[in-house]
Amino acid sequence: MISDEQLKICEQKLLKRQSELIEQLRKHPTFDLTLTEAASELSSFDLNHPADTATTLDERSKDISLKNRSEKELDEINKALYAIEEGTYGVCTICGTAIEYERLLALPEADKCQRHADMDEQTFEWEDE
């Protein structure tokens, strides 16, 4: 189990990253457009070369991917902050063992011990193939 001091350090890291992500999501104007909206917006301009349109759509697609990743990370951070409030932070959600402080320091939103996190990665890689 992690100490109160270690818990405070992790909580501060989570709050700092949460603030950064919220600010990033607020500031990025193209995060508000979906890919369909972006395509519709571009199709109204007859003067665009198809390659320019494709490049712009590719950029929008990247923006949407970044937005989705930021939202997912923000959700994980919020879950970790809730776990702190509930007194369950630093405990693996699969096996119930303590998550190593070094892991929490590197990845404060972690909700699984290294063993179960590795299992998730292997499952994901297998499903991806």
C-alpha positions in Angstrom: 0.0 0.0 0.0 1.2 3.5 -0.7 1.8 6.1 2.0 -0.2 9.2 2.5 2.7 11.3 1.2 2.9 9.1 -1.9 -0.8 9.4 -2.4 -0.6 13.2 -2.3 2.1 13.1 -4.9 0.0 11.0 -7.2 -3.1 13.1 -6.6 -1.2 16.3 -7.5 0.1 14.7 -10.7 -3.4 13.6 -11.6 -4.9 17.0 -10.9 -2.2 18.7 -12.9 -2.7 16.5 -15.9 -6.5 16.8 -15.6 -6.1 20.6 -15.8 -3.8 20.3 -18.9 -6.2 18.1 -20.7 -9.2 20.2 -20.0 -7.3 23.3 -21.3 -6.1 21.4 -24.4 -9.7 20.3 -25.2 -11.0 23.9 -24.7 -8.3 25.5 -26.8 -8.3 23.3 -29.9 -11.0 24.5 -32.2 -11.0 21.6 -34.6 -11.7 19.2 -31.8 -15.4 20.4 -32.0 -15.8 19.1 -35.6 -16.5 15.5 -36.5 -14.9 14.0 -39.6 -18.3 14.1 -41.3 -18.8 17.8 -40.5 -15.3 18.5 -41.8 -15.9 16.7 -45.0 -19.2 18.6 -45.5 -17.5 21.9 -44.8 -14.8 21.1 -47.4 -17.1 19.8 -50.0 -18.8 23.2 -50.3 -15.6 24.7 -51.8 -15.4 23.8 -55.5 -12.0 25.4 -55.8 -10.2 22.9 -53.6 -8.0 20.4 -55.3 -8.8 16.8 -54.3 -5.3 16.4 -52.8 -5.8 19.5 -50.6 -9.2 18.1 -49.5 -7.6 14.8 -48.6 -4.8 16.4 -46.7 -7.2 18.5 -44.7 -9.4 15.5 -44.0 -6.3 13.6 -42.9 -5.4 16.5 -40.5 -9.0 16.5 -39.1 -8.8 12.8 -38.7 -5.6 13.2 -36.6 -7.3 15.9 -34.6 -10.2 13.7 -33.8 -7.9 10.9 -32.8 -6.0 13.2 -30.5 -9.3 14.4 -29.0 -10.5 10.9 -28.4 -7.2 10.0 -26.8 -7.4 13.1 -24.6 -10.9 12.3 -23.6 -10.0 8.7 -22.7 -7.1 9.8 -20.6 -9.2 12.4 -18.9 -11.8 9.7 -18.1 -9.0 7.5 -16.6 -7.8 10.4 -14.5 -11.3 11.1 -13.2 -11.7 7.4 -12.3 -8.3 7.5 -10.4 -9.4 10.7 -8.6 -12.6 9.0 -7.6 -10.7 6.0 -6.4 -8.6 8.3 -4.2 -11.9 9.7 -2.7 -13.2 6.2 -2.2 -9.9 4.9 -0.6 -9.4 2.3 -3.4 -6.6 4.1 -5.2 -3.5 2.0 -5.8 -5.3 -1.3 -5.7 -5.5 -3.5 -8.8 -9.1 -3.7 -10.1 -8.5 -7.3 -11.2 -6.7 -9.1 -8.4 -7.0 -6.6 -5.5 -3.2 -6.4 -4.8 -1.4 -3.1 -4.3 -0.1 -1.4 -7.4 3.6 -0.6 -7.1 4.3 3.0 -6.2 6.9 3.3 -9.1 4.1 2.3 -11.5 1.7 4.9 -10.0 4.4 7.5 -10.1 5.0 6.9 -13.8 1.3 6.3 -14.7 -0.8 7.8 -11.9 -4.1 6.8 -13.6 -3.1 3.1 -13.5 -5.9 0.9 -12.1 -4.1 -2.5 -12.7 -0.9 -4.0 -11.4 1.8 -4.6 -14.0 0.9 -8.2 -14.4 -2.7 -7.5 -15.4 -1.8 -4.4 -17.4 0.5 -6.7 -19.5 -2.3 -9.2 -19.9 -4.5 -6.4 -21.3 -1.8 -5.4 -23.8 -1.4 -9.0 -25.0 -5.1 -9.3 -25.4 -5.3 -6.0 -27.3 -2.4 -7.0 -29.6 -4.1 -10.3 -30.3 -7.4 -8.7 -31.1 -5.6 -6.2 -33.3 -4.1 -8.8 -35.6 
